[in-house]
Each structure stands twice: as structure tokens, then as C-alpha cells.
Amino acid sequence: MKRIGLLLLYTLVLCNAFAQETPAIHDPVMAYENGTYHLYGTGLGIQHFTSTDREVWTTKREPVMTVIPKWTHDSVPGFRGHVWAPDIIRWHGRWWMTYSCSTFGRNSSAIGLLSSRSLSSPIWNDEGCIVCSREKRDNWNAIDPNIVIDETDTPWMVWGSFWDGIQLVRLDSTMHMARDQRPQTIARRYDPGAEITEPNPTSKYAGTNAIEAPFIFRHDGYYYLFVSWDYCCRGPLSTYRVAVGRSRSVAGPYVDDKGLDMRQGGGRIVLEGDKREYEAAGHCAAYTFQDQDFFVCHGYSATQNGASRLILRRIQWDGDGWPTIDAASQN
């Protein structure tokens, strides 16, 4: 395994650390270790923030990836180190971080893997590539990964954006795709037979199956599949929103509260822009910290010209076991 060195590749991130209550972040994920919360997001080498109270966040001077592995440039034409949509999980004594290498609106993409023993003084090991997608070969896009551990301690990875929607495979003990696995579609924005007349406003290549950013969260005997519908990354014109379905099995099928399969466009909306604080919100994750469930995503600010900001709120569960997101801040 190749170690990612400590010499900074990107001088753009060489700035003094500073504290802020609502970080500017895209595609946030979180982890907790030894009294400190770690927040990661899209950026040059992956953004990193820390907090002891989930209220005030300190920007770390160095990105997670101080050197970008050469294989990423070989695998993804046009990729230059702006790393998308990390995910992080602790399993078998190590932290595992997945990340996306791509270019906007295309599906020549790759999902990479890092590992480290600690988050406080991390030395991240390059564990190579988990999966790649190729234009004109694959009808799915290898971005927005999330790893979930099932009830038998087996890891699975879900990912996807547009094309044929959200994909799922089982992983092996090295956190790479198991040999007998092929990507299976578990969620789409629309039923495959639906006629969508409105064109994709962000890409002429991706089509209109506007679903991405999956995250699977285990709760009370169910696996909950959160996804983001519609369009991100357009500032105040963004239309992102979060939908959810659930299944007793990690492999699905996932259905909404009306019983509609997410492969046919099912999903129950749990968060969307209120047009006062946020125009739109999406790319979420869900966690249990200190016996409380939390929902994290980014929102496009309605008062700051669509700037992307952290949203962190508590999850409540209704009488039928469906998640609801608190309207106010998490504290």
C-alpha cells in the first residue's frame, strides 16, 4: 500500500485555521473519535473540520489527501484533484474513507479508498480503487459512495448518480468489491417507463434520472435508504431534496410509506428547501452519536445567493418507524 505523504500538494488550502458555526461545505459526512467530531466534504484533497460540541467548527489547514494517487488521473480523464463526496466509517479497528473522482456531468468516474488507524493524527493509506465506471460502457456512475455494515458484520457499498440510478454491491474483508458481485440498481428517480419531457439543466450526457447521493442507515430492524432527488450545484437555482425508503434487507427492495418500490421512483420526502433559510438541501448522511440520531446534509442558502452551508439536525421517528427531521438546529 502506498502512503499518502505529508507534503502539501495544494497551496490553496494553506491558510490559518479558523472557527465558524456554519461551515461552507458540500456533501458533508461525519465521524466521532475520542471526544472530537470530524466533518469531511468535497474539495481539493477533501475538506476537514473538527468540533467538540457540533456547534463551532475549526477548519483544518491540511486536506485529507495531501497527495492525490496517480491511479486516479489514469482512471478518470480530466480529474485534477477536486475530490467529491467522501464517506467515512469505522470497521475492524480502522477508519475507512471512500471518495469520488469524476468530472461534472460525465460518468467516467472512480471510487477510491483510504484507511487510517486514527483521525486525530491520521496517516491515510491509499487502498486503491473499489470501482470504476466508463462512458459508453456502463449505465451507472461511480460517484457518491457510502458503506454500510449489515447485521452479519458484512460491508456493502451503495453509490450512484443519474444514468440508471443508485447501485449496490457486497464488499469483501478488504473493503473491495466481492468477486461474485455485479452492481444492482436499487433506486431511481422515475419509473423506467415514465416519459420525462423536461431536459436535464446541468448535463446533456446524464439524462433526467435525477437521483444520487445514497446513504443507508440501520435503525430498529430496518435499513433506511436516503437519496437526493433533482439538481444540485446550481446555487439559488438548485432543486435538491431528500427522499427515503426502507427494507428489512440491505439488498432491498426499498419501498416508501405507500409501498412504492424505489426502483420505480418511490420515496418519501424528508427534507427540502423552505425558500426562507435554504433554497434546496441534499446529499445527506445519518448517524447515531451518544445515543441520539442525527441528520447531516448541505443546503443552498436563500440569504447568501445559494452558497452551500452545513445543515445538522436531529432525527425523530414517528409511530410507524419513519424518520422526520427536526425543523430547527440540532441543539
Residue frames as qw, qx, qy, qz and C-alpha x, y, z in Angstrom:
[[0.000, 0.888, 0.459, 0.000, 0.00, 0.00, 0.00],
 [0.404, 0.423, 0.000, 0.811, 1.19, 3.49, -0.84],
 [0.281, -0.600, -0.467, 0.586, 1.27, 6.09, 1.95],
 [0.182, 0.859, 0.275, 0.390, -0.19, 9.49, 1.21],
 [0.562, 0.086, -0.286, 0.772, 2.63, 11.85, 2.23],
 [0.261, -0.730, -0.423, 0.468, 2.59, 14.88, 4.45],
 [0.228, -0.195, 0.250, 0.921, 3.91, 17.35, 1.88],
 [0.393, 0.629, 0.424, -0.519, 1.03, 19.58, 0.77],
 [0.441, 0.267, 0.637, 0.573, 0.18, 19.41, -2.89],
 [0.064, 0.754, 0.479, 0.445, -2.34, 22.22, -2.90],
 [0.297, 0.002, -0.296, 0.908, -1.19, 25.59, -1.63],
 [0.299, -0.475, -0.332, -0.758, -4.76, 26.86, -1.89],
 [0.699, -0.568, -0.414, -0.135, -5.57, 25.22, 1.44],
 [0.585, -0.042, -0.384, 0.713, -2.55, 26.75, 3.22],
 [0.183, -0.657, -0.050, -0.730, -4.46, 29.19, 5.36],
 [0.062, -0.235, 0.706, -0.665, -4.72, 29.68, 9.09],
 [0.232, -0.395, -0.889, 0.001, -7.28, 27.53, 10.86],
 [0.225, -0.167, 0.152, -0.948, -10.39, 29.42, 11.90],
 [0.116, 0.292, 0.891, -0.329, -13.60, 28.63, 13.76],
 [0.345, -0.051, -0.303, -0.887, -17.11, 29.02, 12.38],
 [0.524, 0.064, 0.631, -0.569, -20.61, 27.97, 13.38],
 [0.787, 0.456, 0.341, -0.237, -21.94, 27.04, 9.93],
 [0.416, -0.374, 0.604, 0.567, -19.12, 25.78, 7.68],
 [0.578, 0.573, -0.257, -0.521, -19.21, 26.29, 3.94],
 [0.340, -0.242, 0.905, 0.083, -19.27, 22.66, 2.86],
 [0.702, 0.256, -0.334, -0.574, -20.63, 20.40, 0.13],
 [0.834, 0.061, -0.535, -0.122, -21.51, 16.70, 0.58],
 [0.201, -0.618, 0.593, -0.476, -20.79, 16.52, 4.35],
 [0.839, -0.187, -0.511, -0.024, -20.11, 13.35, 6.34],
 [0.334, -0.749, 0.371, -0.435, -19.17, 12.98, 10.00],
 [0.774, -0.025, -0.595, 0.215, -17.25, 10.76, 12.41],
 [0.475, -0.794, 0.164, -0.342, -16.64, 10.81, 16.17],
 [0.826, 0.086, -0.430, 0.354, -13.45, 9.79, 17.96],
 [0.567, -0.196, -0.417, 0.683, -12.17, 10.49, 21.49],
 [0.129, -0.693, -0.393, 0.591, -14.43, 13.47, 22.16],
 [0.020, 0.473, -0.298, -0.829, -13.96, 15.14, 18.78],
 [0.667, 0.575, 0.444, -0.164, -16.35, 15.30, 15.84],
 [0.288, -0.291, 0.569, 0.714, -14.77, 15.22, 12.40],
 [0.550, 0.684, 0.316, -0.359, -16.57, 16.70, 9.40],
 [0.390, -0.199, 0.640, 0.631, -15.44, 15.95, 5.84],
 [0.523, 0.701, 0.340, -0.346, -16.63, 17.24, 2.49],
 [0.713, 0.558, 0.259, 0.337, -15.94, 17.83, -1.19],
 [0.052, -0.967, 0.185, 0.166, -12.87, 19.93, -2.01],
 [0.503, 0.665, -0.538, 0.122, -9.24, 19.90, -3.08],
 [0.339, 0.287, -0.830, 0.337, -7.97, 16.76, -1.37],
 [0.507, -0.534, -0.672, -0.077, -11.16, 16.57, 0.79],
 [0.177, -0.656, 0.182, -0.711, -12.10, 19.29, 3.28],
 [0.604, -0.249, -0.693, 0.305, -11.75, 18.57, 7.01],
 [0.260, -0.633, 0.141, -0.715, -13.28, 20.35, 10.03],
 [0.462, -0.150, -0.802, 0.347, -13.30, 19.43, 13.74],
 [0.390, -0.562, 0.017, -0.729, -15.53, 20.27, 16.69],
 [0.140, 0.042, -0.881, 0.449, -16.02, 19.21, 20.30],
 [0.264, 0.304, 0.599, -0.692, -19.66, 20.34, 20.54],
 [0.323, 0.459, 0.757, 0.335, -21.13, 20.14, 16.97],
 [0.063, 0.917, 0.325, -0.223, -21.67, 23.91, 17.16],
 [0.054, 0.908, -0.329, -0.253, -18.34, 25.60, 16.47],
 [0.935, 0.218, 0.182, 0.211, -16.19, 24.02, 13.76],
 [0.256, -0.766, 0.408, 0.425, -12.48, 24.58, 13.15],
 [0.766, 0.617, -0.150, -0.100, -11.12, 24.32, 9.62],
 [0.815, -0.324, 0.320, 0.357, -8.08, 22.07, 9.35],
 [0.037, 0.769, -0.387, -0.508, -5.13, 23.53, 7.46],
 [0.029, -0.306, 0.871, 0.384, -4.29, 20.33, 5.61],
 [0.772, 0.093, -0.233, -0.584, -6.72, 18.40, 3.44],
 [0.899, -0.190, 0.373, -0.130, -7.13, 14.68, 3.96],
 [0.869, 0.278, 0.252, 0.323, -5.32, 13.83, 0.71],
 [0.196, -0.832, 0.241, 0.460, -2.10, 15.84, 0.62],
 [0.006, -0.369, 0.755, 0.542, -1.02, 13.83, -2.42],
 [0.792, 0.288, 0.103, -0.529, -3.52, 12.54, -4.97],
 [0.688, -0.142, 0.687, 0.188, -2.75, 8.95, -6.08],
 [0.042, 0.375, -0.603, -0.703, -1.55, 8.69, -9.66],
 [0.144, 0.236, 0.941, 0.196, -4.07, 5.97, -10.50],
 [0.225, 0.677, 0.527, -0.461, -6.93, 8.48, -10.14],
 [0.199, 0.673, -0.265, -0.661, -5.63, 10.58, -13.06],
 [0.006, -0.197, 0.892, 0.408, -5.05, 7.46, -15.16],
 [0.131, 0.360, 0.920, -0.078, -8.58, 6.20, -14.46],
 [0.147, 0.818, 0.507, -0.227, -10.52, 9.45, -14.87],
 [0.442, 0.339, 0.265, 0.787, -9.63, 11.73, -17.80],
 [0.066, -0.693, -0.173, -0.697, -9.81, 15.37, -16.74],
 [0.666, -0.690, -0.277, 0.054, -9.70, 14.70, -12.98],
 [0.382, 0.633, -0.284, 0.611, -7.41, 17.23, -11.30],
 [0.361, 0.038, -0.676, 0.642, -7.75, 16.62, -7.59],
 [0.422, -0.210, 0.163, -0.867, -11.09, 18.22, -6.71],
 [0.181, -0.049, -0.979, 0.080, -12.32, 15.21, -4.73],
 [0.518, -0.303, -0.225, -0.767, -16.07, 14.68, -4.35],
 [0.802, -0.287, -0.132, -0.507, -18.39, 13.21, -1.77],
 [0.217, 0.330, -0.870, 0.294, -16.26, 11.35, 0.79],
 [0.801, -0.426, -0.211, -0.365, -17.77, 8.79, 3.14],
 [0.141, 0.488, -0.749, 0.426, -16.25, 7.51, 6.39],
 [0.866, -0.347, -0.147, -0.329, -16.89, 4.51, 8.63],
 [0.176, -0.571, 0.769, -0.227, -15.03, 2.62, 11.38],
 [0.958, 0.041, -0.094, -0.266, -14.82, -1.15, 10.93],
 [0.956, -0.040, -0.130, 0.260, -12.49, -3.78, 12.40],
 [0.632, -0.561, -0.008, 0.535, -10.25, -1.28, 14.15],
 [0.369, -0.037, 0.330, 0.868, -9.68, 1.06, 11.21],
 [0.322, 0.672, 0.202, -0.635, -11.26, 4.13, 9.69],
 [0.465, 0.227, 0.692, 0.503, -12.21, 3.63, 6.04],
 [0.205, 0.662, 0.088, -0.715, -12.83, 6.59, 3.77],
 [0.537, 0.400, 0.632, 0.389, -14.24, 6.33, 0.27],
 [0.039, 0.654, -0.039, -0.755, -14.18, 9.21, -2.21],
 [0.660, 0.617, 0.429, 0.014, -15.18, 10.10, -5.78],
 [0.252, -0.407, 0.429, 0.766, -13.04, 11.10, -8.75],
 [0.440, 0.598, 0.654, 0.148, -15.00, 12.48, -11.68],
 [0.087, -0.045, 0.193, 0.976, -15.78, 15.45, -13.90],
 [0.380, 0.316, 0.435, -0.752, -19.13, 17.20, -13.85],
 [0.679, 0.422, 0.024, -0.601, -21.93, 15.61, -15.85],
 [0.566, 0.426, -0.678, -0.198, -19.87, 12.62, -17.09],
 [0.896, -0.334, 0.163, -0.242, -19.83, 9.01, -15.94],
 [0.752, 0.327, -0.438, 0.368, -16.16, 8.19, -16.50],
 [0.403, -0.737, 0.261, -0.475, -15.59, 8.07, -12.75],
 [0.636, 0.104, -0.715, 0.271, -13.89, 6.12, -9.98],
 [0.633, -0.716, 0.009, -0.295, -14.41, 5.46, -6.28],
 [0.473, 0.455, -0.628, 0.418, -11.22, 5.28, -4.25],
 [0.788, -0.546, -0.284, -0.039, -10.46, 4.02, -0.74],
 [0.172, 0.620, -0.534, 0.549, -8.26, 5.25, 2.12],
 [0.775, -0.474, -0.418, 0.017, -7.65, 3.77, 5.57],
 [0.121, 0.598, -0.458, 0.646, -6.21, 5.04, 8.85],
 [0.470, -0.228, -0.776, 0.353, -5.91, 3.87, 12.46],
 [0.209, -0.580, -0.464, 0.636, -6.83, 7.27, 13.92],
 [0.227, 0.828, 0.374, 0.350, -8.50, 10.53, 12.98],
 [0.358, -0.904, -0.028, 0.232, -6.62, 12.68, 15.50],
 [0.144, -0.710, 0.548, 0.418, -3.20, 12.21, 13.83],
 [0.885, 0.313, 0.313, -0.143, -4.09, 10.35, 10.66],
 [0.084, -0.452, 0.723, 0.516, -1.72, 8.75, 8.21],
 [0.776, 0.371, 0.208, -0.466, -4.01, 7.79, 5.37],
 [0.415, -0.200, 0.815, 0.353, -3.10, 4.73, 3.34],
 [0.516, 0.366, -0.352, -0.690, -4.07, 4.58, -0.32],
 [0.585, 0.007, 0.798, -0.149, -6.08, 1.35, -0.69],
 [0.154, 0.005, 0.775, 0.613, -6.63, 1.83, -4.41],
 [0.429, 0.010, -0.290, -0.855, -9.83, 1.78, -6.43],
 [0.488, 0.118, 0.769, -0.396, -13.06, 0.00, -5.46],
 [0.528, 0.526, 0.661, 0.089, -14.99, 0.50, -8.69],
 [0.066, -0.317, 0.319, 0.891, -14.78, 2.48, -11.94],
 [0.562, 0.621, 0.514, -0.187, -17.42, 3.43, -14.48],
 [0.318, -0.165, 0.524, 0.773, -16.77, 4.16, -18.14],
 [0.440, 0.500, 0.000, -0.746, -18.64, 6.31, -20.63],
 [0.661, 0.360, -0.438, -0.491, -20.42, 4.20, -23.29],
 [0.388, 0.147, -0.906, 0.085, -19.67, 1.04, -21.27],
 [0.175, -0.294, -0.820, 0.459, -21.62, 1.42, -18.02],
 [0.223, -0.619, -0.433, -0.616, -25.12, 2.74, -17.48],
 [0.573, -0.765, -0.270, 0.117, -24.24, 3.97, -13.98],
 [0.239, 0.808, -0.253, 0.475, -21.86, 6.50, -12.46],
 [0.764, -0.209, -0.458, 0.403, -19.21, 5.58, -9.86],
 [0.086, 0.426, -0.284, 0.855, -19.58, 8.56, -7.51],
 [0.523, -0.448, 0.137, -0.712, -21.21, 9.34, -4.13],
 [0.598, 0.005, -0.798, 0.073, -20.18, 6.16, -2.26],
 [0.521, -0.518, 0.349, -0.582, -21.49, 5.06, 1.13],
 [0.443, 0.129, -0.882, 0.100, -20.51, 1.92, 3.07],
 [0.681, -0.402, 0.157, -0.592, -22.93, 0.21, 5.44],
 [0.089, 0.248, -0.948, 0.176, -22.26, -2.83, 7.67],
 [0.667, -0.258, -0.444, -0.540, -25.12, -5.35, 7.81],
 [0.735, -0.517, 0.198, -0.391, -26.32, -7.44, 10.75],
 [0.985, -0.034, 0.003, 0.169, -23.78, -10.20, 9.91],
 [0.421, -0.724, 0.283, 0.467, -20.83, -7.74, 10.02],
 [0.619, 0.265, 0.523, 0.522, -20.59, -7.75, 6.22],
 [0.020, -0.541, 0.050, 0.840, -19.79, -4.47, 4.43],
 [0.471, 0.608, 0.593, 0.237, -21.82, -3.27, 1.46],
 [0.171, -0.320, 0.120, 0.924, -21.34, -0.21, -0.71],
 [0.338, 0.756, 0.560, -0.012, -24.06, 1.89, -2.30],
 [0.233, -0.382, 0.226, 0.865, -23.33, 4.65, -4.79],
 [0.348, 0.460, 0.704, 0.415, -24.62, 6.38, -7.89],
 [0.093, 0.566, 0.077, -0.815, -25.78, 9.43, -9.72],
 [0.524, 0.520, -0.189, -0.648, -28.19, 9.75, -12.67],
 [0.289, 0.268, -0.861, -0.323, -27.91, 7.19, -15.55],
 [0.612, -0.273, -0.687, -0.280, -29.65, 4.05, -14.16],
 [0.566, -0.710, -0.062, -0.414, -29.65, 5.38, -10.61],
 [0.412, -0.673, 0.542, -0.290, -28.40, 4.01, -7.30],
 [0.758, 0.270, -0.593, -0.022, -26.19, 0.89, -7.29],
 [0.657, -0.578, 0.398, -0.277, -25.32, -1.65, -4.57],
 [0.749, 0.293, -0.591, 0.065, -22.67, -4.37, -4.15],
 [0.830, -0.554, 0.010, 0.061, -21.31, -6.51, -1.32],
 [0.199, 0.816, -0.518, 0.163, -17.71, -5.88, -0.31],
 [0.855, -0.009, -0.476, 0.207, -15.06, -8.31, 0.92],
 [0.678, -0.618, -0.216, 0.334, -12.85, -8.16, 4.03],
 [0.503, -0.091, 0.113, 0.852, -10.51, -5.67, 2.31],
 [0.188, 0.694, 0.289, -0.632, -13.39, -3.28, 1.58],
 [0.142, 0.326, -0.593, -0.723, -13.23, -4.02, -2.15],
 [0.750, 0.138, -0.130, -0.634, -15.95, -5.49, -4.33],
 [0.682, -0.162, 0.706, -0.103, -16.54, -9.19, -3.68],
 [0.131, -0.241, 0.791, 0.546, -15.63, -11.37, -6.66],
 [0.150, 0.384, 0.895, 0.172, -19.18, -12.61, -7.29],
 [0.092, 0.697, 0.430, -0.567, -20.74, -9.15, -7.27],
 [0.245, 0.363, 0.469, 0.767, -22.18, -7.02, -10.05],
 [0.113, 0.080, 0.236, -0.962, -23.80, -3.62, -9.49],
 [0.041, -0.518, -0.845, -0.126, -27.55, -3.84, -8.93],
 [0.114, -0.382, -0.106, -0.911, -29.92, -0.87, -9.26],
 [0.229, -0.391, -0.812, 0.368, -31.89, -0.28, -6.05],
 [0.061, 0.745, 0.413, -0.520, -33.41, 3.19, -6.64],
 [0.317, 0.333, 0.449, 0.766, -34.35, 5.52, -9.49],
 [0.107, 0.175, 0.176, -0.963, -35.87, 9.00, -9.64],
 [0.642, 0.232, -0.060, -0.728, -38.63, 7.87, -12.01],
 [0.837, 0.129, 0.523, -0.100, -40.16, 4.63, -13.18],
 [0.390, -0.236, 0.643, 0.616, -38.12, 3.39, -16.19],
 [0.278, 0.483, 0.741, 0.374, -41.22, 3.66, -18.39],
 [0.001, -0.831, -0.339, 0.441, -42.00, 7.27, -17.48],
 [0.493, 0.590, 0.262, 0.583, -41.79, 9.94, -20.18],
 [0.356, -0.698, -0.148, 0.604, -39.82, 12.93, -18.90],
 [0.479, 0.763, 0.284, 0.327, -40.03, 15.92, -21.23],
 [0.154, -0.976, 0.154, -0.002, -38.05, 18.47, -19.20],
 [0.745, 0.451, -0.367, 0.327, -34.33, 18.27, -20.12],
 [0.732, -0.429, -0.215, 0.484, -31.51, 17.99, -17.61],
 [0.102, 0.990, 0.007, 0.100, -30.39, 21.60, -16.95],
 [0.451, -0.774, 0.419, 0.148, -26.92, 20.57, -15.75],
 [0.307, -0.383, 0.797, 0.350, -25.66, 18.00, -18.27],
 [0.681, 0.380, -0.275, -0.563, -26.52, 16.82, -21.76],
 [0.393, 0.316, -0.863, -0.031, -24.90, 13.46, -21.01],
 [0.092, -0.099, 0.856, -0.499, -26.55, 12.37, -17.76],
 [0.302, -0.396, -0.783, -0.372, -30.23, 12.27, -18.74],
 [0.376, -0.511, -0.008, -0.773, -33.12, 13.02, -16.40],
 [0.781, -0.352, -0.514, 0.041, -32.89, 10.20, -13.83],
 [0.060, 0.692, -0.308, 0.651, -32.07, 12.86, -11.24],
 [0.826, -0.550, -0.021, -0.121, -31.18, 10.74, -8.22],
 [0.579, 0.474, -0.504, 0.432, -27.85, 10.49, -6.39],
 [0.044, -0.514, 0.539, -0.666, -26.00, 10.66, -3.05],
 [0.788, -0.338, -0.452, -0.245, -27.33, 7.47, -1.38],
 [0.019, -0.435, 0.711, -0.552, -26.84, 6.76, 2.31],
 [0.715, -0.282, -0.602, -0.216, -28.06, 3.64, 4.15],
 [0.169, -0.441, 0.550, -0.689, -28.77, 3.87, 7.90],
 [0.476, -0.214, -0.853, 0.004, -29.74, 0.92, 10.13],
 [0.266, -0.226, 0.393, -0.851, -32.46, 1.55, 12.67],
 [0.589, 0.008, 0.541, -0.600, -34.76, -0.76, 14.63],
 [0.650, 0.143, 0.747, 0.003, -34.64, -3.72, 12.24],
 [0.593, 0.759, 0.269, -0.001, -34.80, -1.70, 9.01],
 [0.496, -0.114, 0.286, 0.812, -32.30, -0.36, 6.53],
 [0.226, 0.869, 0.289, -0.333, -33.26, 3.19, 5.51],
 [0.573, 0.192, 0.383, 0.699, -32.06, 4.34, 2.09],
 [0.043, 0.841, 0.142, -0.521, -31.77, 8.12, 1.87],
 [0.558, 0.284, 0.450, 0.636, -31.27, 9.62, -1.61],
 [0.019, 0.542, 0.036, -0.840, -31.16, 13.10, -3.11],
 [0.486, 0.604, 0.613, 0.155, -33.62, 13.93, -5.88],
 [0.303, 0.933, 0.190, 0.053, -33.31, 16.54, -8.62],
 [0.633, 0.584, -0.087, 0.501, -30.47, 19.01, -9.19],
 [0.595, -0.643, -0.089, 0.474, -27.59, 20.20, -7.06],
 [0.573, -0.201, 0.265, 0.749, -24.76, 22.64, -7.67],
 [0.217, 0.600, 0.442, 0.630, -26.79, 25.48, -9.21],
 [0.094, 0.080, -0.311, 0.942, -26.69, 27.89, -6.26],
 [0.377, 0.186, 0.408, -0.810, -30.09, 29.54, -5.75],
 [0.660, 0.234, -0.367, -0.613, -31.48, 27.58, -8.72],
 [0.135, 0.171, -0.970, 0.103, -30.73, 24.22, -7.06],
 [0.709, -0.210, -0.199, -0.643, -33.72, 21.91, -6.53],
 [0.359, 0.172, -0.883, 0.249, -32.13, 19.22, -4.32],
 [0.659, -0.393, 0.201, -0.609, -34.32, 17.40, -1.79],
 [0.000, -0.300, 0.939, -0.170, -34.00, 14.21, 0.25],
 [0.821, -0.096, -0.200, -0.526, -36.26, 11.15, -0.02],
 [0.211, -0.372, 0.871, -0.243, -36.17, 7.86, 1.89],
 [0.847, -0.045, -0.354, -0.393, -37.36, 4.28, 1.61],
 [0.406, -0.516, 0.700, -0.281, -36.72, 1.24, 3.76],
 [0.793, 0.164, -0.548, -0.210, -36.17, -2.51, 3.65],
 [0.838, -0.491, 0.211, -0.109, -35.68, -5.39, 6.08],
 [0.881, 0.020, 0.229, 0.413, -32.74, -6.48, 3.91],
 [0.247, -0.653, 0.245, 0.673, -29.72, -4.37, 3.00],
 [0.248, -0.019, 0.731, 0.635, -30.09, -5.60, -0.59],
 [0.410, 0.121, -0.112, -0.897, -33.67, -4.32, -0.81],
 [0.181, 0.589, 0.377, 0.691, -36.20, -3.93, -2.21],
 [0.129, -0.228, -0.372, 0.891, -36.59, -0.46, -0.67],
 [0.058, -0.635, -0.659, -0.399, -40.13, 0.93, -0.54],
 [0.050, -0.323, 0.179, -0.928, -41.68, 4.16, 0.67],
 [0.263, 0.068, 0.673, -0.688, -44.54, 4.66, 3.15],
 [0.698, 0.302, 0.035, -0.648, -47.07, 3.92, 0.40],
 [0.834, -0.018, 0.552, 0.025, -45.34, 0.68, -0.59],
 [0.649, 0.755, -0.075, -0.058, -43.88, 2.02, -3.86],
 [0.876, -0.089, 0.136, 0.455, -40.57, 0.44, -4.82],
 [0.157, -0.823, 0.192, 0.511, -37.72, 2.93, -5.08],
 [0.410, -0.090, 0.702, 0.576, -36.63, 1.21, -8.31],
 [0.182, 0.610, 0.670, 0.383, -39.87, 2.55, -9.78],
 [0.073, 0.547, 0.064, 0.831, -39.42, 6.07, -8.40],
 [0.586, -0.686, -0.427, -0.064, -40.71, 5.55, -4.86],
 [0.451, 0.104, -0.383, 0.800, -39.53, 7.68, -1.95],
 [0.312, -0.835, -0.449, 0.058, -40.88, 9.67, 0.98],
 [0.269, 0.697, -0.135, 0.651, -39.65, 13.28, 1.16],
 [0.641, -0.529, -0.410, 0.375, -37.93, 14.05, 4.48],
 [0.289, -0.666, -0.018, 0.688, -36.23, 17.38, 3.74],
 [0.473, 0.563, 0.391, 0.554, -36.38, 20.08, 1.06],
 [0.236, 0.144, -0.083, 0.957, -35.76, 23.80, 0.79],
 [0.051, -0.668, -0.640, 0.376, -38.07, 26.06, 2.76],
 [0.325, 0.668, 0.318, 0.589, -37.27, 29.05, 0.46],
 [0.297, -0.942, -0.023, -0.152, -36.57, 31.18, 3.56],
 [0.529, -0.697, 0.453, 0.173, -33.35, 29.76, 5.01],
 [0.372, -0.261, 0.786, 0.420, -32.47, 27.31, 2.23],
 [0.534, 0.384, -0.326, -0.679, -33.49, 27.19, -1.41],
 [0.901, 0.122, -0.376, -0.180, -32.76, 23.45, -1.53],
 [0.408, -0.612, 0.647, -0.203, -30.98, 20.80, 0.55],
 [0.965, 0.170, -0.127, -0.155, -29.46, 17.39, -0.08],
 [0.635, 0.405, -0.598, 0.275, -26.56, 14.94, -0.15],
 [0.588, -0.637, 0.210, -0.453, -27.22, 13.67, 3.34],
 [0.470, 0.168, -0.829, 0.252, -25.79, 11.27, 5.90],
 [0.680, -0.566, -0.082, -0.458, -27.24, 9.88, 9.15],
 [0.434, 0.296, -0.727, 0.442, -25.52, 8.84, 12.38],
 [0.683, -0.662, -0.298, -0.083, -26.02, 7.83, 15.98],
 [0.353, 0.446, -0.457, 0.684, -23.83, 9.87, 18.31],
 [0.017, -0.098, 0.665, -0.741, -24.11, 9.36, 22.06],
 [0.138, 0.374, 0.893, -0.208, -27.48, 7.56, 21.73],
 [0.343, 0.690, 0.261, -0.581, -29.06, 10.26, 19.57],
 [0.619, 0.361, 0.568, 0.405, -29.70, 10.12, 15.83],
 [0.026, -0.700, 0.089, 0.709, -28.51, 12.97, 13.62],
 [0.642, 0.620, 0.405, 0.200, -29.06, 14.02, 10.03],
 [0.267, -0.629, 0.246, 0.688, -26.40, 15.99, 8.16],
 [0.595, 0.552, 0.472, 0.345, -26.51, 17.50, 4.66],
 [0.240, -0.176, 0.088, 0.951, -25.75, 20.72, 2.83],
 [0.239, 0.780, 0.556, -0.159, -28.23, 23.43, 2.00],
 [0.369, 0.364, 0.273, 0.810, -28.16, 26.21, -0.59],
 [0.152, -0.437, -0.445, 0.767, -28.59, 29.41, 1.41],
 [0.182, 0.772, 0.560, 0.242, -31.56, 31.60, 0.48],
 [0.179, -0.968, -0.079, 0.159, -29.91, 34.63, 2.07],
 [0.375, -0.658, 0.477, 0.446, -26.37, 34.15, 0.71],
 [0.483, 0.601, -0.396, -0.498, -27.03, 33.75, -3.01],
 [0.950, 0.155, -0.193, -0.191, -27.21, 29.96, -2.89],
 [0.136, 0.614, -0.738, 0.244, -23.93, 29.39, -1.02],
 [0.792, -0.123, -0.593, -0.074, -23.57, 25.83, 0.28],
 [0.231, -0.558, 0.513, -0.610, -23.78, 25.54, 4.08],
 [0.220, 0.018, -0.951, 0.217, -23.85, 22.75, 6.66],
 [0.660, -0.358, -0.086, -0.655, -27.23, 21.55, 7.97],
 [0.312, 0.093, -0.895, 0.304, -27.12, 19.39, 11.13],
 [0.581, -0.294, 0.053, -0.758, -30.39, 18.33, 12.78],
 [0.375, -0.140, 0.858, -0.321, -31.81, 15.61, 14.98],
 [0.420, -0.067, -0.762, -0.489, -33.79, 12.70, 13.58],
 [0.534, -0.052, 0.557, -0.635, -37.10, 11.78, 15.21],
 [0.112, -0.027, -0.947, -0.299, -39.03, 8.59, 14.41],
 [0.565, -0.144, -0.045, -0.811, -42.81, 8.57, 14.00],
 [0.716, -0.153, 0.527, -0.431, -45.15, 5.84, 15.23],
 [0.924, 0.354, 0.075, -0.125, -44.73, 3.85, 12.02],
 [0.790, -0.295, 0.309, 0.439, -40.95, 3.99, 12.18],
 [0.552, 0.658, 0.204, 0.470, -40.36, 6.67, 9.53],
 [0.487, -0.237, -0.164, 0.824, -37.74, 9.36, 10.09],
 [0.083, 0.940, 0.275, 0.183, -38.65, 13.03, 10.46],
 [0.557, 0.192, -0.164, 0.792, -36.06, 15.79, 10.52],
 [0.238, -0.698, -0.396, 0.548, -36.26, 18.49, 13.18],
 [0.326, 0.869, 0.259, 0.267, -37.06, 21.87, 11.68],
 [0.191, -0.956, 0.214, -0.057, -34.59, 23.67, 13.95],
 [0.288, 0.656, -0.669, 0.197, -30.88, 23.31, 14.55],
 [0.734, -0.054, -0.672, 0.080, -29.63, 20.19, 16.33],
 [0.326, -0.013, -0.627, 0.707, -29.09, 21.95, 19.67]]
